[in-house]
Amino acid sequence: MKTTMKAILIDLTSEQKALLDHMMLVFCTAVRYSFKRQLEGQVIGDLERVVAHKYNLNIRQAKDAVESARQTIVSQHVLVKLYHEDYTKKVEALVKKLKNPKLSVRKVKALTSKLAKRQRKLSYWTVLKESKTFPPVTFGTKEMFLRRCKGLITKKEWNDRRNNRFYSRGDKSKGGNPNLRVVFKEEAGFLEVSTFEKTPKNRAIKVLIPIYLPQKLSKKTGNVNGIPYRQLFMDSLERGEAYQVELLKREGNYYAHITFDELEAKVIYTGHLSVIGTDTNPNGFGLTEVGINGNYKGHTYLKQHELTFCRGNRRTNLCGELVAQAVDKAEKHHCGMAAENLKFKDDLDVASKLARVNHQFVYSTLLQMLERRCLRHGVEFIKIKPQFTSKIGLYKYCHQYGLAVHNGAALVIARRSYGLKEAVPKLLQDKLVLEKKLVAFKKMNAWGQWSEISKQVTKLFKKRKEVNTPGLWLVRRKELLGIA
């Protein structure tokens, strides 16, 4: 499991700062040169030797510069493909929406204008995809380039933004990292930097710079709060693992992002006794515990409303607190955790309010944090397919156990982790499926049947001129099914 630790270089002298600035300047220039040459079709093996000679780099530093440029090119091609898929879906959604005969003239005009804009965007990305190219890349960000063109920033500020990183890949056979090595002397940490200058024996001159590795000690107990990054990294060094280091300059400070292999804890509690299903939402987790036989054992909801509107750093911190609470419950109950394997894309046009919620929906952060914490604490983590979990939970279990829709979905997630299938209850089948369609209904797979049930429920609400919402279904359920 890869982990990135954010350290900071401290107590730098003016000579050390000048040295780092020069190394970043040369490295970033080499990356831009490699980027252009690769676009021209130059072979990577030949390019590495050219870069090493042109910028007086050792072969490892040249390889790192060329690889950084190669990864930039690969990522740009992936982005073109992603944008093309997203705008294709957006155009299809708008075309489908415009076919609705009940739309007002004003709405049709607005949607037509939006469709024209989306089609222009789609045409742009289609041309790039077919020609296997990508938009121009601005090293230093396009925003800062425009600010420089307008005279809003100085030339020095622009150059600092373009030349602000130095990157070195790890090598297990060379003690972890040959060019940016972390060493300890008398319990103090130092970053050993291999400079571009050589000794008479053609060896790189090395400079030691003090580095602070993060560890948050409690003032009361002296124990480490949160994740013990320093200790995890030191354990990795003892195992002789390779680690990569990226130096970054931000607002006059020099940071070191160190990526290393973290040893995963052995799974202590498996899901053979019980599993907690986790339904991820914009404002928290819905947790429902299920036994090995699939029976309900309890539920709770971990809510944090700030997730939908707070700033990025605060949101990340709140995600960590929610995940800690969820995994602590799993450890307390000696069970595993199951979650949906969600893959959301920004490929649909929605209302501005919903777009804001979706934009701030940190499902990926929550699920990644949840998985990593489970791995660290030895809790079994199971990923399941997310199809119809909310619908099945709503129509089958919420009224039975008095659950909210999110906890109903979490119940289905936990049951699905055991491989249990969700058959449509006979009551719903008798009340919602027409007799002439019953044979075709029984031939459908489970998800097709639940899709049909959901459509029939929506039709019942439309007849009453009401909107099908989870809360209203729970209130109107008996009345709609005729069992009141």
Disulfide bonds with the S-S distance in Angstrom:
none
